[in-house]
Amino acid sequence: MSRTPRPLQGGLLSRRQALASAAAMLAAPAVLRAPPAMAEAPALGAAPQVFQRFRLGSFEVTSLLDASAMIDGPWPIVGQDRPPTEVEQLMRANLLPEKRFRPGFSPLLVNTGRELILFDAGNGTEGFVPPPAGGWLVKSLATAGYTPEQVDVVVLTHAHPDHIGGLLTDGKPTFPKARYVVGATEFDFWKGDTALAMPKESNEYRSAVMFRSHLLPLADRTSFVDPEGEVVSGIRAVKAHGHTPGHLAFHIESDGQRLLAWGDCAHHEVASLAHPEWHALFDQDKEAGVATRRRIYDMVATDRLAVAAYHSSFPSIGYVERRGDAYRWIPVTYQLDF
């Protein structure tokens, strides 16, 4: 038998070459034997997106994140009149946590080219979700490239603390050059004594107190609008009473493109639309809230309107699809873009 070494075949290493290669690897500097750099990188945690911008005709629209908190629910916030297990079953069927959810808190900024208009002012320091989990509006504005001084008009869908809490910062107007627009019925209700007579732990009482501290002092810079009334050209109010006595949605239109900012017509993008007949904890008139949801959902589904839904998951922009007697929320992807 010949002892002549056989030549390499098929690109395979000889035993001697393999041993030599292994020895070379062992002798290499330690840096070559270290695990990939990513294995040593620190965990960075969440980095939430705080704004999303798109075109609506000649308008520029920016959705802003004011708060991000995981809270108990959606029962009884949605489905207050139903057994908790019924709401939990709906969540399970939609691959969502059964007893926890993360609502959006998403003010909307519309640049018409002539005025910068903000819809709702977020939580501020005393709203439902105060800092550090909420009260982000001013920081989100800055990230989006704006300052509070640039806001010309603040439009309020209603006067709950997570919508008016951001009107003041350290006791002074957050938007120092702005004028304010609110429903006439809404303003008159909170200015009266009815809500102040409610139990002090109630949302009505808390809202009435914040109305007096945050919105009433701005009355000399506030104008009032009724349903179908115009805020500026291209923006008009839409009746959406029930959540509060004067709750309003707002129709926004430019160059034939339309969007409805519906405020608190939904508190959960699955439960509120799948069962518009379910009562909502924060609706002051439960049956009026049901009627409003049915009417508003039918309108936006029929007209195929884009929707800015304050409490749906950020960026809180989407569409509504009819499903028999119910509805389904479709989050925006690339339907609205530059």
Buried (B, 14 or more C-beta within 10 A) or exposed (E): EEEEEEEEEEEEEEEEEEEEEEEEEEEEEEEEEEEEEEEEEEEEEEEEEBBBBBBBBEBBBBBBBBBBBEEEBBBBBBBBEBEBEEBBEBBEEEEBEBEEBEBBBBBBBBBBEEBBBBBBBBBBEBBBBBEEBBBBBBBBBEBBEBEBEBBBBBBBBBBBBBBBBBBBBEEEBBBEEBBBBBBBBBBEBBBEEEBBEBEEEEBBBBBBBBBEBBBBBBEEEBEBBEBEBEBBEBBBBBBBBBBBBBBBBBBBBBEEBBBBBBBBBBBBBBBBBBBBBBBBBBBBBBEBBBBBBBBBBBBBBEEEBBBBBBBBBBBBBBBBBBEEEEBBBBBBEEEBEE
